[in-house]
Amino acid sequence: MSLFEVKNVKVHFPIRAGVMQKPVAWVRAVDGVSFTINEGETVGLVGESGCGKTTLGRTILRLYDPTEGEIFFNGRNISGTNGSALKAFRRQAQMIFQDPYGSLNPRMTVGDIVGEALRVHKLCSGNVPERVAELLTAVGLTPDHMRRYPHEFSGGQRQRIGIARALAVEPKFIVCDEPVSALDVSVQAQIVNLLQELQEKLKLTYLFIAHDLAVVEHISDRVLVMYLGRIVEEAEAGELLSNPLHPYTQALISAVPTIDPATQRKRIILPGDVPSPINPPSGCPFHPRCPIAIKRCSEVVPAWREIRKDHRVACDLA
């Protein structure tokens, strides 16, 4: 069953100049994205920094308003939802932020940080400390930690606090915005395992944003590959890693290290930098860096095609 359905969503931010601060250009952070997330699954979203992953994650949670397109949650259009309806939606969908240092208020105790959502949504009236203690225990901390401040914790512990905060309102869906990218490798594994345990126990659905394909392969059921504001490939995690079709996906996977010397991949080095989202290339957005591009690629936007069952790609040469 589909929990989230995103239809042709665009998010454009204005660049203003002059005394009147009129828009003189637009940053096309997300430029026509469509996908679905089924209940109970983990969908990975990967791509280079600056490709629009975080913007997309925040937009489907309505932290940003979409410029165009529609977002459906449980069959209900939430694209223009405001007021009490948006507040009710926020009980169902939460976010774990990338930075475990900047996402926690240093002036608040852990008990206040985790308990804030309970007070805002008027949950557990009179028993907030008890509920906070339960949440901290669920993420591997202790009730004694609720009296301490964020600066007294390590990065991994702070991310556990962020997870407890996201779980406070008992959501169905969580956007995990690169939740392990700022952590040591050993701590990354602990957080990923914790997220999987919580998903199984609480029947959660995840959108897992990352640039590390090894982590995404481990936790995701299905993977979306994003480039310059657009989805360029979608497939099941195992299928994508073993048989990538889009040249951009192939380049990303070639950078994933392997521990078996017999299976070393040939590294694909992409020329140049990611084009500016202010003035994206015509046709296929990847064609200026694509090793197999032909003239047609610069003129025609590639069609979204299903090459195999549940394996789709936006490339006319795949």
Secondary structure, DSSP 4 states (H G I P E B T S, - for coil): -EEEEEEEEEEEEEEEETTTTEEEEEEEEEEEEEEEEETT-EEEEE--TTSSHHHHHHHHTTSS--SEEEEEETTEE-TT--HHHHHHHHHHEEEE-S-TTTTS-TTS-HHHHHHHHHHHTT-STT-HHHHHHHHHHHTT--GGGGGS-GGGS-HHHHHHHHHHHHHTT--SEEEEESTTTTS-HHHHHHHHHHHHHHHHHHT-EEEEEES-HHHHHHH-SEEEEEETTEEEEEEEHHHHHHS--SHHHHHHHHTS--S-GGGPPPP-PPPS-PPPTTSPPSSSTTGGG-TT--GGGGTSPPP-EEEETTEEE--TT-
